[in-house]
Amino acid sequence: MFDVIISGCGPTGAMLAAELRLHDVRVLVLEKETEPKSFVRIVGLHIRSLELMAMRGLLDRMLQHGRQRPAGGFFAGIAKPAPVGLDSAHAYLLGIPQPVIERLLEEHATERGAQVRRGCAVAGFEQDDEGVTVELAGGEQLRSRYLVGCDGGRSTVRKLLGVGFPGEPSRTETLMGEMEVGVPQEEIAARVSEIPETRQPFWLRPFGGGVYSVVVPAAGVGDRAEPPTLEDFRQQLRAIAGTDFGVHSPRWLSRFGDATRLAERYRVGRVLLAGDAAHIHPPTGGQGLNLGVQDAFNLGWKLAAQIRGWAPETLLDTYQAERHPVAEDVLDNTRAQMELLSAEPGARAARKLLTELMDFDEVNRHLIEKITAIGVRYDFGAGPDLLGRRLRDIDVQQGRLYGLLHRGRGLLLDRTGRLAVGGWSDRVDHLADPTAALDVPCVLLRPDGHVAWIGDDQQDLDDHLSRWFGKPAG
């Protein structure tokens, strides 16, 4: 008997497993693939995901395997630098090979006691008032209290659950990859500058170390059922630019469409969805993996609280209430980005106008905060603007704030020294620090780093501790 079975050991599933293990939840992760992915695709961890890694002591491990890049040029590929003074201690993009991040997150989960079984696919399940019986493809049956589908855009769990997945099918397809080039950077820049915007989607951007990110239309190239080849890229580059720039030595090549879909519900009884199982969209802006990891971070402590018996009655419902609107926003901004990449005259005119508007700091800042998810604010009711937002990694007496969140517990950051967490001390830590870099008296942080309360009144604090962390012990 497990507490939670997770279907899928990608970044979302592995992150969720690790979060649950912080609270001694018995976790089994089922992965249908027998071996980890072998293709080396570079993915980008955005600012908010980097902050989450710092909160769990994972960031240094990630940095050893990635390449830091400036946080700019994300929205529809419009080449604008990030605004000065982004509200984060981690205001950069970390490019890291996808197999590496999946390995690191799986290691993180197993180090904390999660079990991972490969070559095991979920074939069916039945739930009742006490739990879920999961049937594997080979006929074996397993029992758990909850099941979470982190099994991708073609999620078996979502389909068996009968949850609708409305949206738009793919209309256009694009080739994307990373490869080396055979001509100087100056020559590439000069040639690319001559190519009209009617040839969107198209770009060649230096990624570092002589490697370029290449995006070209997929129309008329190869069989969509087969992986793209380097020759497909060469063919499209010659058609667009009159030269293939001597591209060679690809790191990874892929084909993607612009299908956009969002699950109608994230939870039915004891079965939940997260990551691509709950939402799919084009990779424009590089938000997909980040959105899934952030789903896991939101869900993990809430599901653990439910299992450990201290969750307030509606806590698990806040997972959908908070994350569904975030996914809706991501789907909408990727729809907008795909329209701006169109070769149609209206889209080109809109792209030109937005390019001009992004010279205004407020516009550029808004779009960067949207793409990197540091602008997310959950609806916790009326209160100061900071309420419901994540708190940046500020200086505290013991070093940095995020270093105090490694255990996945709540935290009262108290500048008055007068407050206490009392009967919630088994779930919430208390730091009395009059020097903390805050402009408010005290904040209560949830385990995901979002501000759940602001104030200096003990009774008001107790009410909010009850709201998020249940009844006090004893």
C-alpha positions in Angstrom: 0.0 0.0 0.0 1.5 3.3 -1.1 0.3 6.8 -0.2 0.8 8.1 -3.8 1.4 6.5 -7.1 2.8 8.8 -9.8 2.5 7.9 -13.4 5.4 9.3 -15.3 9.0 10.1 -14.2 9.6 13.2 -16.2 10.6 16.5 -14.5 7.0 17.0 -13.2 6.7 13.4 -11.8 10.2 13.4 -10.3 9.7 16.8 -8.7 6.4 15.8 -7.2 7.8 12.6 -5.8 10.6 14.5 -4.1 8.2 17.1 -2.6 6.0 14.3 -1.2 9.0 12.5 0.3 9.9 15.7 2.3 6.9 14.8 4.4 7.5 11.0 4.6 4.8 10.2 2.1 5.2 6.7 0.6 5.7 7.3 -3.1 6.0 5.0 -6.1 6.8 6.4 -9.5 5.8 4.3 -12.6 7.6 5.1 -15.8 6.7 3.2 -19.0 10.1 3.8 -20.7 12.7 1.3 -19.6 15.6 3.7 -20.1 15.8 7.5 -19.7 15.6 9.6 -22.8 18.7 9.6 -24.9 18.2 12.6 -27.2 20.1 15.7 -25.9 17.6 18.5 -26.1 18.5 21.7 -24.3 15.7 23.1 -22.1 15.7 26.4 -20.3 14.9 26.8 -16.6 13.3 30.2 -16.1 13.6 32.4 -13.1 10.8 31.0 -11.0 12.0 27.4 -11.6 15.5 28.4 -10.5 14.0 29.9 -7.4 12.2 26.6 -6.6 15.5 24.7 -7.1 17.2 27.1 -4.7 14.3 26.5 -2.1 15.1 22.8 -2.1 18.9 23.0 -2.2 19.1 21.8 -5.8 20.3 24.9 -7.6 24.0 24.4 -7.2 23.6 20.9 -8.6 21.8 22.3 -11.6 24.3 25.1 -12.2 27.1 22.5 -12.6 25.4 21.1 -15.7 23.9 24.2 -17.3 24.9 27.4 -19.1 23.6 30.7 -17.8 22.2 33.1 -20.3 20.6 36.6 -20.0 16.9 36.6 -19.3 15.7 38.3 -22.5 14.3 37.7 -25.9 11.8 35.1 -24.8 8.5 36.6 -26.0 7.9 35.5 -29.7 11.6 35.6 -30.2 11.7 39.4 -30.1 15.3 40.3 -29.3 15.0 42.7 -26.4 17.2 42.5 -23.3 15.7 41.9 -20.0 14.8 45.1 -18.0 17.2 46.2 -15.3 16.5 45.1 -11.8 14.2 42.1 -12.1 12.9 41.2 -8.7 15.0 38.0 -8.2 18.4 36.8 -7.1 18.3 34.4 -10.0 17.5 36.7 -12.9 18.9 34.5 -15.7 18.0 31.6 -17.9 19.7 28.2 -17.3 20.1 26.1 -20.4 20.5 22.5 -19.4 20.2 19.2 -21.4 16.8 17.6 -20.8 18.2 14.2 -19.9 20.4 15.8 -17.3 17.6 17.7 -15.6 15.4 14.6 -15.6 18.3 12.5 -14.1 19.0 15.1 -11.4 15.4 15.4 -10.4 15.0 11.6 -10.3 18.1 11.3 -8.2 16.7 14.0 -5.9 13.5 11.9 -5.5 15.2 8.6 -4.9 17.7 10.1 -2.5 14.8 11.0 -0.4 13.3 7.6 -0.5 10.9 7.6 -3.5 10.7 4.3 -5.4 10.9 4.4 -9.2 9.9 1.4 -11.4 10.7 1.6 -15.1 9.1 -0.4 -17.8 5.7 -0.1 -16.0 2.8 1.5 -17.8 -0.6 2.3 -16.2 -3.3 0.3 -18.1 -6.3 1.1 -15.8 -7.4 2.1 -12.4 -10.5 2.2 -10.2 -11.0 4.5 -7.2 -13.1 4.2 -4.1 -13.6 6.1 -0.9 -10.3 4.6 0.5 -7.9 4.8 -2.4 -7.1 3.8 -6.0 -6.3 0.4 -7.4 -3.9 0.8 -10.3 -3.5 -2.0 -12.9 -0.3 -2.2 -14.9 0.0 -3.3 -18.5 1.2 -6.7 -17.4 -1.8 -7.3 -15.2 -0.2 -6.5 -11.8 -2.4 -4.5 -9.5 -1.1 -1.9 -7.0 -3.0 0.0 -4.3 -2.5 3.6 -3.2 -4.4 6.4 -1.5 -3.9 8.7 -4.5 -2.8 8.6 -8.1 -1.3 11.5 -10.0 -1.0 11.5 -13.8 2.3 13.2 -14.8 2.3 11.1 -18.0 2.5 13.7 -20.7 0.2 15.3 -23.3 -1.2 11.9 -24.4 -1.8 11.0 -20.7 -3.3 7.6 -20.2 -4.5 8.6 -16.7 -6.4 11.7 -18.1 -8.1 9.6 -20.7 -9.1 6.8 -18.3 -10.3 9.5 -15.9 -12.6 10.9 -18.6 -11.5 14.4 -18.2 -12.0 16.6 -21.2 -9.0 18.2 -23.0 -10.5 21.0 -25.0 -8.5 23.4 -27.2 -7.1 23.6 -30.7 -5.4 21.0 -32.7 -2.1 21.7 -34.4 -2.3 24.0 -37.5 1.3 24.6 -38.3 4.5 22.7 -37.6 8.0 24.0 -37.0 11.5 22.5 -36.9 13.7 23.4 -33.9 17.2 22.3 -33.0 20.6 23.2 -31.9 23.7 22.7 -34.1 27.1 24.0 -35.0 27.6 26.2 -38.0 30.4 26.5 -40.6 30.6 30.2 -41.2 31.5 33.2 -39.0 28.9 34.8 -36.7 29.2 38.1 -38.5 28.3 36.5 -41.8 25.3 34.8 -40.2 24.1 38.1 -38.6 24.4 40.0 -41.9 22.5 37.3 -43.9 19.8 36.9 -41.3 19.2 40.7 -41.2 18.4 40.6 -45.0 15.6 38.0 -44.6 12.2 39.5 -44.6 9.8 38.9 -41.7 7.5 37.2 -44.1 9.6 34.1 -43.6 8.5 33.6 -40.0 9.0 31.4 -38.1 12.7 31.6 -38.6 15.8 32.3 -36.6 19.5 31.5 -36.0 20.7 32.5 -32.6 24.0 31.9 -31.0 23.6 29.6 -27.9 27.3 29.7 -26.9 30.3 27.6 -27.7 29.8 27.8 -31.4 26.3 26.3 -31.1 23.2 27.9 -32.6 19.5 27.6 -32.0 17.8 27.1 -35.3 14.1 27.4 -36.0 12.6 27.0 -39.5 9.1 26.1 -40.9 8.4 22.4 -41.3 6.0 22.7 -44.2 6.8 20.3 -47.0 9.7 18.7 -45.1 9.8 15.0 -44.5 7.2 12.7 -42.8 5.7 14.2 -39.7 5.7 10.7 -38.1 9.5 10.6 -38.4 12.0 12.6 -36.5 13.5 15.5 -38.5 17.0 15.1 -40.0 19.9 17.6 -40.4 19.2 17.6 -44.1 15.6 18.8 -43.4 17.1 21.8 -41.7 19.6 22.4 -44.5 16.8 22.2 -47.1 14.7 24.8 -45.3 17.7 27.1 -44.6 18.6 27.1 -48.3 15.0 27.9 -49.2 14.8 30.8 -46.8 18.3 32.2 -46.7 19.9 30.9 -49.9 22.5 29.0 -47.8 22.5 26.4 -45.1 25.3 28.2 -43.2 27.3 24.9 -43.1 25.2 23.5 -40.2 26.6 20.3 -38.7 27.0 18.3 -35.5 23.4 18.7 -34.2 22.8 18.4 -30.5 19.1 17.7 -30.9 16.5 18.1 -33.6 12.7 18.2 -33.1 9.4 19.0 -34.8 6.6 20.6 -32.9 3.1 21.8 -33.6 0.9 24.5 -32.1 -1.7 22.3 -30.5 -3.1 24.0 -27.4 -5.2 22.2 -24.9 -6.1 22.5 -21.2 -7.7 19.8 -19.0 -11.2 20.8 -17.8 -10.4 19.5 -14.3 -7.1 18.8 -12.4 -8.7 16.5 -9.9 -11.4 13.8 -9.8 -11.7 12.3 -6.4 -8.4 10.7 -5.6 -6.8 11.1 -9.0 -5.0 14.3 -10.1 -3.2 15.6 -13.1 -0.1 17.7 -13.4 2.3 18.9 -16.1 1.7 18.1 -19.7 -1.1 15.7 -18.7 -3.0 18.8 -17.7 -1.9 21.2 -20.4 -0.1 21.3 -23.7 1.0 24.3 -25.8 3.7 25.3 -28.3 7.2 25.6 -26.8 7.4 29.3 -27.8 8.9 31.1 -24.8 10.2 27.8 -23.3 7.5 27.6 -20.6 6.3 23.9 -20.7 8.8 22.1 -18.5 8.8 25.1 -16.1 5.0 25.1 -15.8 5.0 21.4 -15.0 7.7 21.6 -12.3 5.8 24.5 -10.8 2.6 22.4 -10.8 4.4 19.8 -8.8 5.7 22.4 -6.3 2.2 23.7 -5.7 0.6 20.2 -5.4 3.3 18.4 -3.4 2.9 19.9 0.1 -0.9 20.1 -0.2 -1.2 16.4 -1.1 1.2 15.5 1.6 -0.8 17.5 4.1 -3.9 15.6 3.1 -2.2 12.3 3.6 -0.6 13.3 6.9 -4.0 14.3 8.2 -3.5 18.0 8.9 -4.8 19.6 5.7 -7.7 22.0 6.1 -10.8 20.7 4.3 -10.4 22.8 1.1 -6.6 22.8 0.8 -6.3 20.2 -1.9 -9.0 22.0 -3.9 -6.7 25.1 -4.1 -4.3 23.1 -6.4 -6.7 23.5 -9.3 -8.0 26.9 -8.1 -4.4 28.3 -8.3 -2.8 26.4 -11.1 -5.6 26.2 -13.7 -5.6 30.0 -14.2 -1.8 30.0 -14.5 -2.0 27.4 -17.2 -4.8 29.4 -19.0 -2.5 32.4 -19.0 0.4 30.4 -20.4 -1.8 29.0 -23.2 -3.0 32.4 -24.1 0.5 33.9 -24.2 1.8 31.1 -26.4 -1.2 31.5 -28.7 -0.3 35.2 -29.0 3.3 34.4 -29.6 2.5 31.9 -32.4 0.3 34.5 -34.1 3.2 37.0 -33.9 5.4 34.4 -35.7 2.9 34.2 -38.6 3.9 35.5 -42.0 0.5 37.1 -42.5 0.6 40.9 -43.0 -1.6 41.6 -40.0 0.6 39.5 -37.7 3.8 41.2 -39.1 2.3 44.6 -38.3 1.4 43.5 -34.8 4.9 42.1 -34.3 6.4 45.4 -35.5 4.2 47.4 -33.1 5.0 45.1 -30.1 8.7 45.3 -30.9 8.4 49.1 -30.6 6.3 48.9 -27.4 8.8 46.6 -25.7 11.2 49.5 -25.7 9.1 50.8 -22.8 10.4 49.3 -19.6 6.9 48.5 -18.2 5.9 46.5 -21.3 9.2 44.6 -21.5 9.1 43.9 -17.7 5.5 42.7 -17.8 6.2 40.2 -20.6 9.4 38.9 -19.0 7.6 38.4 -15.6 4.8 36.6 -17.4 7.1 34.2 -19.3 9.4 33.5 -16.3 6.4 33.1 -13.9 7.7 35.6 -11.3 4.6 37.7 -12.0 2.2 35.0 -10.8 -0.1 36.1 -8.0 -2.6 33.6 -6.4 -5.9 35.0 -5.2 -5.7 34.8 -1.4 -8.3 37.6 -1.0 -8.0 41.3 -0.3 -4.6 42.6 0.9 -1.3 44.2 -0.1 0.1 43.5 -3.5 2.7 41.1 -2.0 -0.1 38.8 -0.7 -0.3 35.7 -2.9 3.0 36.4 -4.7 6.2 34.6 -4.2 8.8 36.3 -2.0 12.2 36.7 -3.5 15.3 35.2 -2.0 16.1 38.0 0.5 19.0 38.3 3.0 18.2 37.1 6.5 20.4 36.6 9.6 21.1 33.0 8.7 22.1 33.8 5.1 19.5 33.6 2.4 15.8 33.1 2.8 15.5 30.1 0.4 18.1 28.2 2.4 15.5 28.0 5.2 12.9 26.3 3.0 14.8 23.1 2.1 12.6 21.0 4.3 9.4 22.0 2.5 7.8 23.5 5.6 6.0 26.8 6.1 7.9 29.7 7.5 7.0 32.7 9.7 9.5 35.5 9.0 9.0 37.8 12.0 10.6 41.2 12.2 8.8 42.1 15.4 10.0 39.2 17.6 6.6 39.2 19.2 4.8 36.4 17.3 4.8 32.6 17.6 3.7 29.6 15.5 2.6 27.7 18.7 0.8 24.5 17.9 1.8 24.6 14.2 5.5 24.2 15.0 5.5 20.7 13.5 4.6 22.2 10.1 5.8 25.8 10.3 9.3 27.2 11.2 9.7 30.6 12.9 12.5 33.0 12.3 12.6 36.2 14.4 14.9 38.5 12.4 14.5 42.3 12.8 17.1 42.8 10.1 15.3 40.8 7.3 15.1 42.8 4.1 11.4 43.2 4.2 9.3 46.4 4.2 6.4 44.8 6.1 6.4 43.6 9.8 6.0 39.9 9.3 5.1 37.4 6.5 3.9 33.8 6.6 5.2 31.8 3.7 3.7 28.6 2.4 6.2 25.7 1.6 6.1 26.9 -2.1 7.4 30.3 -1.1 4.2 32.2 -1.7 3.1 34.8 0.9 0.0 33.6 2.8 -0.3 36.4 5.3 1.2 39.9 6.1 0.8 41.6 9.4 1.8 41.8 13.1 -1.3 40.6 15.0 -1.1 37.2 16.7 -4.8 36.3 16.4 -4.9 37.2 12.8 -1.8 35.1 12.2 -3.4 32.1 14.0 -6.4 32.4 11.8 -4.2 32.2 8.7 -2.1 29.4 10.1 -5.4 27.5 10.5 -6.4 28.4 7.0 -3.3 27.0 5.4 -1.9 24.5 7.9 -5.0 23.1 9.6 -5.7 22.7 13.3 -2.8 23.2 15.8 -1.3 20.1 17.4 -2.5 19.2 20.8 
